[in-house]
Amino acid sequence: MTSAEGFGCATKILVTGGAGFIGSHVVKILLERYNVPVRVMHLPNDNMINLRGLDVELVSGDITSLKDVSAAVEGCDVVFHLAAVYALWLPDMTLMDRVNIGGTRLLFEECVKQGVKRVVYTSSFARFAGQGLDATCDETSPFKLGCSYYSRTKYESHQLAELYAKRGLDVVIVNPACPLGPGDYGPTPTGRVIADAFNLPVTMGVHTVSNYIDVRDCAMGHVLALEKGVTGESYILGDNNVSHPDLMRSLQKVVGLKRPLITVSPNALYPLAYLIEAHAKYVTHKAPFMTRVELEISNAGLIADPNKAKSELGLPSRPIEETLRDAISWFVQNGYITNKQVCRKFE
């Protein structure tokens, strides 16, 4: 058991968004690594499946409420801020402004007011990615993904984190790439790539490249940022740059199914995406499985260089086949994948 006193965390750690995909894995590592109470701030209607059986203090609240944020921060020396809306489409996109930007500003102000010793802020590698399908981003890359409402809000909240660091708040910024693994109950847009892969009789691979990381390695990166990160610095938490068709091939290999694989250009899917979005907007009012923004991002590429986090923080890495196997198993066990052939292999 490691003592938390070395980095000024002697009383309590707050994790906002601690019931979420990455946040719940951060909570688990903190409980295993430190002998310090952990408080989780979550929305009243959050799915709590990932925190079952864990010895944590649960605080229900809204990150956009001053009263709720003040109560959550009270008595905590360290804050992990993961609460955010991660979506490519919402009936009301401005929710991401209120949560991702407004909620972050509110939390930083309260951390300053209450004298929090260190904040680990979860930004996104969308702040740096999108440099092209023949280019790699790092922590010095300019912002390119203005096509995405989500990416814009994360860019602006990232700027806030840098501003507060300059003003004296000890905040370290982590920028997760595309996380995959068990516990993605949303699922997130990234997780849907796996959960929906076997819904059609053929497998579709889109001509793009993204950087993926196991969610458990990503969570460890957060904790390593607490211990080793430099105030005001950003760290891309990523691992493998993989083309979408190759990811689909790896999925097929992991589940032991060989199906036809069709590779398509993002541009060829724009008319279909337009129709799917219209159906979502006027009929289902639920997130479509394909959006035009998603295709624009595919054209921009999400290739990343995670060497800074690996060399300076010691960010771990596990085989992507292990990540995919554990993710598929979790999706099957929790009813997200219903393909009978896949389910039989993971019963």
N, C-alpha and C positions, 0 to 999 in steps of 0.2 A: 504494500500500500504506500503510495507516494504522498508525502506531506504537501499540502497546498500552501503552506506558509511562505514558501520560497518566492511566490509571485503575488503575495499580498492578499490571498484569498483565505481568510481565517474564519469567516462566519457562514456565509451562504452565497450560492451561485444562482442567478436567475437565468432561465432559458425561455425567451419569448418564442412562440411557435414550437414549443417543445413536444407537442403531440404529433407534429408533422413528420414528413418522410425523412428529411435529414435531421431535423431537431430531435426526434425520438432516439436516433442513434447517437447523437451527441450526449443526450441525457444518460444513456446506458454506459457510455465510456466514462463520463464523469463519476457515476456511481461506482464503477469498478476501479477507477484510478485514484480517487481522492476520498478522504474521510471527512467530507464536508456536505452539509444538507443542500439539496437541490430543489429549487422552486420552479415550477413550470407554469407559465402564463398561457392560457388557451382560450379560444372562443367558447361561449356557452354551448354551442351546437357542434363542437369538434368531435370527430370520430376518435375515441380514446383507445382503440385497439392496440396501438403500439406501446402504450404505457401500462398495460395490464400487469399486475403483480409487482410493479416497481415501487420502491420506497421513496416517493417524491411528495412534495407539498404542491397540491394543485390549486391554482388561483384562476378563476374564471374572469375574463375581462376582455376589453376591446382596446387594441393598440392605439386607436384614435381618440380614446377617452382619457383626459388628463387625470381624473380621479382614479381610474383603473391602473394607469401606468404608474402613478405615484405610489399606489399601494403595492404594486408588484415589485418595484425597485427597492422599497423601504427595507433596510437591514441587509442589503446585498452588497458585497464588495466587488463582485465580478458579474458582468452581464453578457450573455450571448444573445444577440438580436437576430433571430431567424424569421420572425413573423412577417409574412409578406403574401401577396396574391400573385401566384405564378400561373398565368393563363395567356393564351394567344387570342381568345375570343370570350367576351362576356356580354350579356345584355346591356350592362352599364359599365363601359370601360373606365369611367372616371373613378370607380372604386379603387383602382390601382394607384391613382393619384393620392387619394385620401389615406390609403394604408401604406403603400411603399414609400411615399415621400413624406406626407403629413405625419404619419405614425412614427417614422424614423426620426424626424425633427423633434417630435414631442418626447420621444424616449431619450435622445441625446441631451435635451434640455434638462430632463429630470435626473439623468446621470451626473451632469455637472452640478446641479443643485444639491444632490444628496451625496456627493463626494465619492462616486464609484471609482474604484482604483483602476480597472481595465475593462474595456468593452471589445468584444470580438463581433464585428459587424459582417453579416452575410450579404454581400453584394451578388454579382453574377458575372461570369466571364463574358456575358453579352456586352458588358462595358468595353471589352477589347476585341471581341470576335467579329466576324463578318468582313475580313480583309480580302476575301476572294478564295476561289477554289485552288489557287496556286500560291497561297500565302499563309503564313503562320502568325498568329497573334501572340504577343506577350504583354507584360504589365506596362509597357511603354507605348502600346498601339493606340491610335486615335479612335474615338467612338464612330462606328459606321452603321449601326443597326437602327437608324431612326425610323425605319419602316415598321418597327414593332412597338406598339404602345407599352408593352411590358418592359422591353429593353430600355425605352426612353425613361420610364419611371425609375428603373434600377440605375441608369446612368446619373440621373439627378440626385438620387439618394446616395449614390457613391460619392458624388461631389460634396454632399453634405458631410459625409464621414471625414473626408479630407479637410474640409473647412473646420470642423470641430477639433480635429487633431491639431491643426495649426493654432487653434484658440486655447489648447492646453488639455483637452480631454484625451486620455490614453486609449485611443481606439486603433485596433488593427483590423484590416479589411481582408476578407477572404472572398474569392470569386469562383464558386463551384462551376465546373463544366457540366456536362449532361449526366446526372446521377442515375444509376441503375442498381437494382437489388431488391431485397425483401422489404416489405412494409409500405409499399407505394399504394396506399388505399384510395387515392384520388380517382384514378391514377393521374400523375402529373402528365403534361404533354410528352415528356421523355418516356415515361413508363408505358404510355399507350402504344408506343412503337412496338413493344413486346406483347402487351396484352391483346392488341388487335391483329397481330401478325398472322394468326391462323383462322381469322374469321372468313376469309375468302378461299375458294378452291385453288387459287394460285397465289404465289407470294410476289409482292411488288417491291422492287428496290428503286428508290429515287436517286438520281445522279447527284449526290452531294457527299460531303465528308464532315463528320462531327467528332469532337473529343468527348470520350466517355470516361466515367470513373465509378468504381463501386461506391455505393452510398456509405458503406462502413469505413472505407478509406477516406472518403470526403469528410465524414464526421471526425475521424481522427485528426485530419488536417485542421479542423476548427480548434481542437484541444491543443494541438502543437502550436497553433498561432497564439493561443493564450500564453503558452510557456516560452516560446522563442521568437514570436513575431516582433517586428520593430514598429513603434508607434507611427501611424500615418502611412505605412507601407501596404501594398496590395500583393496578394498571393493567389495565383490561379491554381485552384485545386482540380487538377485533371490527370489523365493518364494516357489512354490509347486514342490516337486519331484513326478512325475507322470509316470507310465508305458505307453508306446505307446498304447497298447490295451485299457487301461482305458481312455486315452485321446480320442480315437475313440468312446468309449461308451459315454463319456460326450458330444462329438459332436452330436451323434445321439439323445441324450436326449434333447439337446438345440434346434435342428431343428425339433424334434418330428417325426423322422423317425427311424424305426427299421429294420435293414438290417442284413444279415448274416455277422458275424465277424470271419475272419480266422486269427489265430495267428500263426506266422511263426518265425523260428530262422533266424537270419541274415546270418548264414552260408549256409542255403538252397537257398539263393538268389544270391550268388556270380556268378554262371554261367549266370544268367539273367542279372545281372549288367554288366558283361563283354561285353555281346552282345549289351546292350543299350549304353554303353560308346563308343564302336567301331562305332556304327551307328552315334553317335553324332560327333565323331572325323572325320569320313570320308564322311559323308553324310550331316547331318543337320548343323553342326558347331554351334549348340546351346546346352545349358546345358541340360544334360540328367536328367530324373526324378528320376534316381537311380544311385549311384556310388559305387564302391568297397570301397572307403574311408569312405563313409557314413555308410557302413555296418561294417567296422572296428571300427568306432566310436561307433556304436550301441553295439558292443561286449564289448567295453571299459567302457561304461556307462557314463552318464553325471549327476551324483548325486551330489548335492551341499548343503552346510550348509551356509545360508545367515545371520546367527545370528549376525555376527559382524556389518553388515550394518544396521540391524534392531535395535540393541541395541545402537550403537554409533552414527548413523546418523538419526535414526528414520524412516528408509525406510518403506513406507506404503505397504499395502497388500489388494487386493480386491478378491472376490470370482472368481475362474477360470471360472465358468459358465458365469459370466458377461463378462469376457474377451473374451471367445469364441463367445458369442452372438454378441458382438460389432464387432468382427473380421469378422464373417460370414456376418453380415449385410453390412459391408463396402465392402467386396469382391463381394457380390451380386449386390449392387448398382453401383459398378464400373466395372461390367462385367467379373470378374474373375471366378465366379461360375455360370455355365449355367444350372445346373441340375434343371429341371422344378419344381420338387417337393419342392426343397429347395428355389428356387426363389419365388414361390407362398407364402411361409411362411414369407418371408422377404420383400415383395413388399411395 
